[in-house]
Amino acid sequence: MSADFLIELGTEELPPKSLKKLSNAFTDGIIKGLKDQGLSFNSFKSFAAPRRLAVVVSELDRQTPDKDIVNWGPPVKVAFNDNGEPSRAAEAFAKKNNLALEDLKSLIENDGQQDKLCVRLTQAGSDTKSLLADIINQSLSQLPIPKRMRWGYKKEEFVRPAQWAVLLFDGEVIKQPILGIEASNTSRGHRFHANKDIQIQSPSTYQQQLKDAYVIADFNDRKQIILEGVTELAESINGNACIDPDLLDEVAALNEWPVPLMGKFDKHFLSIPSQALISSMKEHQKYFHVLDAQQQLLPAFITVANIESTDPAQVIDGNERVIRPRLADAAFFYANDKKTTLECRRAALKNIVFQADLGSVFDKTQRVANIASQLAEQIGANPKLAQKAAELSKSDLVTDMVGEFDDLQGAMGRDYALHDGEDPQVAEAIFEQYLPRFSGDIVPTTDIGATLALADRLDSLVGIFSIGQQPSGSRDPFALRRASLGVLRIMLERNIDLNLTDLIAASSAQFELGERAKISGDELQKQVLTYVLERFKSWYKEKGMQTEVFLSVAALSLSNPLDIDARVAAVHKFSLLSEAAALAAANKRVSNILAKQLPEGNSAPLDPSLLQDTAEIQLADQLLALEEQITPLLSQRDYNAVLEKLAGLRETVDQFFEDVMVMADDMALRQNRLALLAKLQQLFMHVADISLLAPAK
């Protein structure tokens, strides 16, 4: 038997940027709790609105399943004395299981080792309704809330004060406490359109009853209403609405009854850089901006009201009056900023601390400029322009515009550099230094931009590691994980064929910390290199590659990301071949033999005259031929072709191990066969240690 279940927790306005995450976690917690109790159901649906989190579960079991319980007691020889009378151990077992002593002799079973007292019981299932409150409160206690609050005299904590709770199951109200509030069937409508109590009739009517009270409870439904409304309004002025997914989620989390409305602003504000206008509208007012067919900003915005006004013109007018002074501020900041060049602003960076032991932001630009000028020629950039871009790279941080809109750093620097008459390549590099900004973002498109982006990240990595503040656990205040991934992506996607060891060494040479340094020299460079290359592991895992594929290449201790990536791709392709498993196992066997017999790693040269068995002669001939074939392929980094050729060794290697006794009594034969195996291993080690692809036993 089953019935529908509804839980709704009503609160004060929930954090809009966290609403979706809270809703998903709340639903996941409840579903997990139900499953842990062995309860089955047909389907579930989550709801999330500014003042409520809710879950509806359809056809939930009314009762948990019965459980078969087996209670083992003491061994028979302990349970009864020589006269067959029950011992104290038997009496305790009988009392614990509510059994009569005279019944014990009929409750003897063998557990596979000896005869013991054993009782088998069937525990009846529990009523589901008696479990719901605990499941709900447990889920609420585990929500991802960084800082909880208490309100009034209540001891319960949550992200916002709870106001009401609805708990319905099997056609009745379950009056149990949720966050200290006794649940009922009373919900509430829209704060303005239907500010009254609503008696929820059943889980199946929940969504429609709230909609009748001007609350769209389904988060995705509100998103769709906003998306369609914003798109339609933009098209009404022959424009295209720019709908950022994160902003769409946030606006959907702010409104129970979303009503998109379009407003306009004065055209003269378009003289301000569009990114400043967009930032002002998006970050401060949660407006969607509109572009024309040429991707130029139109003097219009789309806001989303939480009411269906009888006079929407007044709502629009109010929003226009709010945005006007903000855009006026941006216009003032922009005009004022242009009075001082980025070069002149550099001195102000001396007053901004980058890190106490590493100096000011000005000091950082000096170091980055030195690194950039060294890297430039290797990357194909102009060294003087790269150095200039690095020197000016942080000057926009002390402008009024970036002070007000911090997300414009780099973008305003580019604009001001062009206004100052700097080389366009320098201006673009100032913007591109921050690329990629997030997962999936583009990398710098110019050589100078790539140079500056690498130099800046390397400076941060080496500097922070040198003072012993490496990331640990989830703590990464200087975003070094993101910086490391940025370095790898830039080098791979820009095809920058450089050794990371050299780049890190060039960066570490810029620091003169003296006693402040916790790590320096080779150890510093080794730690930074290891940390950066370690990011590859998760990178390849996200691409669906086995960790062992990366580890097989990492075993060679390489430091050129472009070369590492080419090898990993080749080993991954090789691992999918039918020959891969056998060759990996053979290489593992070879590695074990050589590690035991040649611990120093040195083998005598192969002596062809000592080859006796047909199998070892064939293997030696094939290895010699392959060595000649793969040498030019290795110089071209055509590792796919190398491994394809080496895959042809499978039958020969299998035959060798079947026919040839490596550990021959004749020491000369033994050493020669070990040399043959070392040659086999070395051919594969030109690409990777494929023995690591073999499963561990």
N, C-alpha and C positions, 0 to 999 in steps of 0.2 A: 504494500500500500504506500502511496506517496501523496505529497501535497506541495504547494508552492510556498516559498519563503521570501520575506522582504525584510531587509534592515536598512533604515535610513538614519544617519546621524546628522542633525542640524546644528550648525555652528554660526559664529560670527564669520565675516568674510575671510575665506581661506587665502593663503598666499597664491596669487595667480600663476607665478612661474613654477610653483610646485604642485598645483592642483592635479594635473594629469598623472604625475609620478605618485602622488599620494593615493589617488583613486586606484591605479593599477596595483600598488602594494597592498591596499586594503582588500581588494578583490582576491588577489593571490593568497593572502593570509587566510581569508575565510574559506576559500576552496580547499586549501591545504588542510585546514582544521577539520573540515567535513570529511575529506578523504582519509585523514588519520584515524577518524572514528569508524571507518569502514562504511560510510554512508554513500549511497549512489544517488545520482540525479540525472536529469535529461540534458539541461543546458543552464547557462548562467549569463547574466548581463550586468555590467556595471554602469553606474550613473554618477556624474560629477558636475556640480554647479557651484557658483561662488559661495553658497551657504549650506552646501550639503554634499555628503558622500553616501551612496546607496548601492546596494547589490540585490538583485532578484535572482533566485535559484528556482528553476522549474522542476516539478516532479521529484522533490527530495524525499528520500525514505523517511517514514514516520518513526522508524525505530532502527537502532543499530543492529547488525546481525548477531545471532547467538554465537557464543564462543565455546569451543571444546577445550577444556582445561585438563591437563594431566599433572597431578601432584605426586611426585615420588617421595617415598618415606625411607626409613632406615632399612638396611639389609635384614633379611629374615633372621640370620644368626644373631643380630643385635636386637631385633624386635621381640624375640621370644627366648626364654631361658631353656635349659635342658628339659624341663618338664612341660614345655609348650605353653607356658604362661606368658602373657604380655609383659614386656619390660616397661620401664618409665619412658623410654624413647617411643614405644608403641602407643602408650597412653597419651603422650603429648601429640603424636600424629593424629590419633583418633579425636582428641579434643579440638585440635586446629581445624579438622575437616568435618566436625559434627557427626562422628561415626560412633557406633556402638562397638565395644571391645570384642564382643563375640562375633562380629562381622569381619574382623581383620584377616582371619585365616583364609577367607574367600577373596581377599584383595591382594593377592601376590602375583607379580609379573616379573619377567626377566628383562633387564634393561640392556641385554647384550653382553653383560659381564657377570652378573650375579642376580639371584632372586631378591626382590625388594617388595616392600609394601607399596601399593600404587592405587590411587583412586582417580577415576575419570568422571569428570563432571561437565555438565552443560550449563554455562552461565547465560541467562536470558539477556537479550539486548536491552539497552536503555532507551527511554523515550527521547527522541531527537530534541523536543522542545526544552528539555531540562539541560541540554548541552549547549544551546545556541549562544547564550549570554557569555559563557566562558570563551567560546571560540571567537566571538566578536571582540571582546575585550583583549584577548591575546593578540589578535591581529592588529588592533589599534595600538597596543603597547610596542609593537615591532615595526611601526611605520618609520620610514627614513626622515626623522625630524631632528635637525641639528640642535634646536633649542626649544624645549617645551615650556609651557607656562601653566601656572595655577591661577584660579580666579576665586574671589570671595574667600570663604572659609573651607572650600573644597580641597581635598588632598589629591584628587585626580589631576593628571597633567595631560595637556594636549597642545597642539600647535596654535589653536585658538579656543576661546571658551565655548563649550558645548551648550546648546540651548534646548534641544529636544531630541528624542529618539523614537523611532517607529520600529516596532518589531512584530511582524505578523507571520503566523505559521498555522497551516491546517485550519484556516478559517477563524482563528481566534487571535486575540492580542496576548502576547507573552509579556507579562508585567515583571520583567527582570531588569536589574540595573545595568545601564550602559554608560560608562564614564560617570558613575554616580547619579545618573538620571533614570528614574523609573520609566521604562519604555511604555508607549501607548500606541494608539493608531492615529494620533494627531500630528499632522505636518503643518507647514505654513506656505502660503503663496508668495507671490512677488511682493517685494517690500513696498511698492507704490501702487501697482495695479490691483493687487489682491492681498492686502495686508490683513490677513485673517487666518484663523485655524481651518484646516482641511481634514476631514475625517476620511482617512484612506480605507476604502472598502475591502480591497484585496491586493495582493502583489500584481495580479494581472491588470488591474485598473490604475495602478500607481502612476505610470507615465502619462496617461491621458488626463487623469485628475489634476496633475501638476500643470500640464499644458493648458487646461481650462482655467488654471489660476495664474497664467502668464509666466510659467517657468518651463523652459525647455530643459529637461533633466539630462538628456543624452548629450554628452560633450561633443561627439562627432556630428550630431544633428545641428548643434549651434555653429560649429565650424563650417558646415555646408551652407547654412543660411548666410553666414558672413561672407563666405567665398563667392557665392552667387550674387549677393547684393552688391558687394564691392566691385566685382567684375562688371556687372550691368551698369552701375553708375559711371565707371570709368569709360565704358564704351559709349555712353550717352554724350560725351564730349570728345569722341573720337580718340580716346586715350587708352592706355594699357595700365591696369593697376599692378603695382609691384607688391606681391603678397609674400612676405617673408614667413616661412613656416613657423618659426619661433614666435614671431609677433602674432600670427594667426592663433596659435595656441594660447598665448597670453590674453588676447582680446576675448577669445571664447571663454576663458576662465574668469573674466571680469563681468560678464553679462549673463543674466538669466533669460532675458528676452531681447536678443540682439536686433537692433534696427540700424542698418547702415545709412549714413547721410553724407552728402558731399558739400564741402565748403570751399571757399576760394580765398586767395590772398593777393595782395598787390603785386603786379608784374615787376615793379622795380626791384623787388627782393630777388629776382632771378639773376641779378648781377653778382650775388653772393655765390661762391662755389656750391654746386648742387649737393655735394656730400654733407655740407654744413646744414643746409635746409632739411635734407632728409633725416639727418641725425636729430635735429631739433623736433621734427614732427614724429619720428619713430620712437625715440628714447623717452622724450618728455611727455608727449601727448598721446602716444599709441595710435598715431594716424598712419594710414596707408597713403603713399605718394603715387602720383600718376605721371607716366611718360607719354610723349607723343610718338609718332611712327619713326622718328629719327633718334629715339631714345633720349630725348631732351626733356627735362623736367617741365611739367605744366604748372601754372599757378593755381593748383587745386589740391585738395586733400580729401580723404574719406575717413570719417570717424564712425564709431559704432556706439550708438546710444543704448541705454538699458531700459528705455521706456518707449512706448508708442505714443508720441505726443500728438495732441489735437492741433498743435501749431508748430510743426517741425521747423519752420523758418526761424523761430525764436531759438531753438536748440542750435541750429546752424550758426546763427548770429552770435550766440554765446561762445561757440568754439572759435569762430573767426576772431572775436575780440580777445580770446585767450592766446591764440597763436601769433597775433600781430606783434605784441611787445617782445615775444621770444625771438621772432625773426628780426625785429628791430635791434635787439641785443646782438644777434649774430652779425648783422650788418655793421654795427658799431665796432664789435671786436675785430671784424675782418679789416675794416678801414684803418683801425688803430694799429693792428699788427703789421700792416704793410709799410708803416712809417719807419720800422726798424728792420734791417736785413738779418737773415739767419746768421751771417758771419758775425755781426755785432752782438747777437744774442749768446754767442758761445760762452762768453765770460760768465754769464748768469748760471751756466751749468756747474760751475765750481761750487755753488752753494747747495747743490742737490746731491745727496749721498746716494751712491749706487749700492755700496755695501761698506760697512764701517772699516773693515780691514783692506778693502780693495779700492777705496777712494771715492771720488765724486764721479758723476756722469761725464764731466769734462775729461777726467782721467781715462775713463773707458773709451771715449771717442778718440783719444790720442793713441791708445793701444790698438784699437780697431783700425785706425788709419794706417798704422805701421804694418799690421798684418795684411790689410787689403792691398797695400802697394806691393807687397811681396807676392801675394797670390795672383794679382791681376794678370801678369803676362802668361802665367801657366794656364789661366782660364780663358785667355784671349781678350782681356779687357785692357783699357788704357790705364797704366799705373797712376798717372797724375790725377786723372778724373776719378779713379777709384778712391784715392786718398782724399780728394776734395769731398766726395760724397760721404765718406766716413766722418770727416771732421764736422760736416753740417748735419749729420744724420739725426741727432737728438735735439737740435736747436728749436724745433717747433714745440718741444715739451714746455717751453717757458712762454709760449704765446697765449694770449687771452682766449683764442678760439679753442685750442686743445685743453686749456685749463677748464673750460666750460663743457666741452664735448671731448672727453678723453678717447673716444673711439675713433677720432679723426687724426690721431698721431700718424705720421707718415703721409697721409693724404694731404693735410694742410702743408706739411713740409715740402711736398712736391709743388703745390700751388705757389707757395711763397718763394721757393727757389727760382721758379720760372719768372715770377714778378721781379726778383732781384737781378735777373739777367744771367743766371747760372746756366751752364751747358744743359740742354734738355736731357742728356744721358745721366747727369748728376741728379737732376730733379726726379727722374723716374726711379733711380736707384734708391733715393730716400724713401719713396713709397714702397718699393719692392723688398726692402730690407726685412719687412715683417712677414713676407710670404715664405712658406704657407702658414696662414694664421690658425687653421684648424684642419681636422681630418677632411680630406677631399678638396681642400683649397688648392689653387694653382701655385706653382713655384715661380720664381722670378723669370721673366722672359728675356731680360737683357744680361749681357756678360757682367756689366758693372753691378747690376742688381744682385746677381748670383754671388759675385765676389763679396759684396758688402754683407749679404745675408749670412754667408758662411763665416766671415770674419767675426761678425757680431755674436753669433751663437758659440763659436769656438772660444771666444774671449770669456763668455759667461761660464761655459763648461769648465774650462781650465781654472779660471779664477775661483769659482765656488768650490771645486774639488781641492784646490791648493790650500784653502783655509779649513778643510775638514768638515764642510757642511753639505756632503753628498746627500741626495734624496734617500729617505728610508721609509719603507712602508708606503703609506698614502701621503706622507709629508714631502712636498716638493715645491717650496715657496718661490723658487726662481724658475719653475717650469722647465727643468732640464730634460725631462723625458720628451717633452714636445720639441725642445731645441735639438735633441739628438735625432729624433725622427725627421726634423726639418733638414738637418745636415745630410742625412742619408737620401731623402727624397730629392733634394737639390742636386746632389752628385749623380744620382742615377738618372733622373729625368732630364738633366742638362748634359748628360754624357761626359761628366768631368772625370777624367782618367788620372786621378791623383791618389797618393798614398796618405791615408789619414794620419799615420805616424808622423809624417813630415809636417802636416798642417798643425797638428797638436804641438809639435816641437816649436814651430814658428810662433804659435800663440803663447806657449809657456815662457819663451824667451823675453816676452814683454813685461813680465812680472818681476819685481824686485821687492819681495815682501820681507826678507830677512827673517827675524825671529817670529814674525807673524805667520809664516808659512807652516802648516802642519804636515804637508807633503810637498816634495819637490823632485826635480830631476827625473830620472828614468821611472821611478815608482809612480810619480804623478802622471806621466804620459801613459804608462801602462794602465792605470786605473781609469783614466778618461777614455782611452781606446776601448777597453773592455766594456765600459758602461755604454758607449755609443753603439758598438757592434751588437751588444746584447739586445738592443731594440729590434734587431733583425728577427729574433726568435718569434716574438709576438706578431710581427709584420707578416712573416711567412705562414704562421699559424692561421691568421685571418684569411689568407689566400687559399687555405685548405691543404697546405703541405704538412707532412709529418715533421715533428720536431727533429727526428733523427736525420732527416735530409740536411737541415741546417747544421746540425752538430757534426755531421761527417765532413763538411767543409770547414767549420770552425776549428776542427782538430788540426788543421794545417797552420793555424795562427797567422792568417793573412790579414792585411789591413787596407786593402784597396776595395772600397765598396762596389765599384763597377765590376771588378774581377770576381769578387765574392758572389755577387748576384748572378753573374753568368754561370758560375759553377753550380750554384744552388738550383738554378733552372735546369741545368743539364742533368744533375743527379736526380732531381724530381722526375724528369722524363725517363731517365734510366730505371728508376725504381718501379716504373709501371710496366717494364718489359718482362717477358716470361723468364728470361735468363737471370734477372736481378737477384732473386732470392737465393738461388744456388751459388752464384758468384759472391754474394755478400757473405754467405755461410762459409764458403771456401776461403775468402779473405780473412774472416774471423779466425778460422782454423790456422791459417798461415801466420797471422799476427800472434796467436798464442804460442805457436811453435817457436817463432823467432824471438819473442820476448823471453822465453825460457832458455833457449839454446844460445842466443846472441844478445845477452842483456845490455851490452855496450852499443848494440845497433850496428856493429861493423861485421861484414862478411868478407870472406876471401873472394877474389875475382873468380868468375865462372870459368872452369876449364873444360872446353868441349871434348877433350880427349878422354875425360872420365865419365862421360855420359854412356850408359850401357843399355838400359831398357828402352824399348821402342817408345813408350809413353813419355819418358823424360826427354828423349831426343826430339820428339814431335813438339813438346812444350817449349823447349829451348829454341827450336827453329821458328816457331810461331811468335815467340816473344821478340826475337831478333827482328823479324819482319815487321811486327807491329811497332817496334821502337822507331824504325825508320819512317814508317807511315805517319805516326802521330806527332813526331817532332815539329814539322811545319804547322800542324793543326794547333798545337799548344801555343805557338808564337802568335797565331791568329785568334786565340781564345775561342776556338771552335770546339768547346768541350762536349757538345752534343755529338759531334762526329767522332771525337776520341772515344767516348763511352760506347758508342754504337759499334766501333771496331773492337773494343775490348770485350764487348758482350759475346763476340764470336769465340772467346776462349772457353766458354762453359764446358763443352764436351771434352776438350783436351785436358782441362784442369780436373774434371771428374775422373777421366781415365787415369790421369797421373796418380791421384790419391788411391785409386782402386788397385793399380798395378805396382806402384813403386813404394818401397820401404824407405822412408826418409831417414830414419834413425838406424842406418846400416851399421854393422859392427866395424866395417872398414872405415876409419876416421876420415880418410881422404874422400871416399864416396859420400859420407855423411855431410862433410863440410861443403862439398860441391853441390849437393842437393839443397842444402840450406841457402847457398848462394843463388840457386835457381829460384827458390821461393822468394828470396829477397828481391830478385829482379821482377818477379810477378807482382809482388806487393808495390814496388816502386812505380811500375807502370800505372797502376790505379791511383797511387798517391800523387801523381802529377795533377789529378783532378780533385780527389777527395779520399777520405778514409772510408771506403764503402763497407768495411767490416762493421761499422756502426749501424748499418741498415739491418743487420741480422738481429732477429729477436733475442732478447736476453733469456737465458735458461734459468 
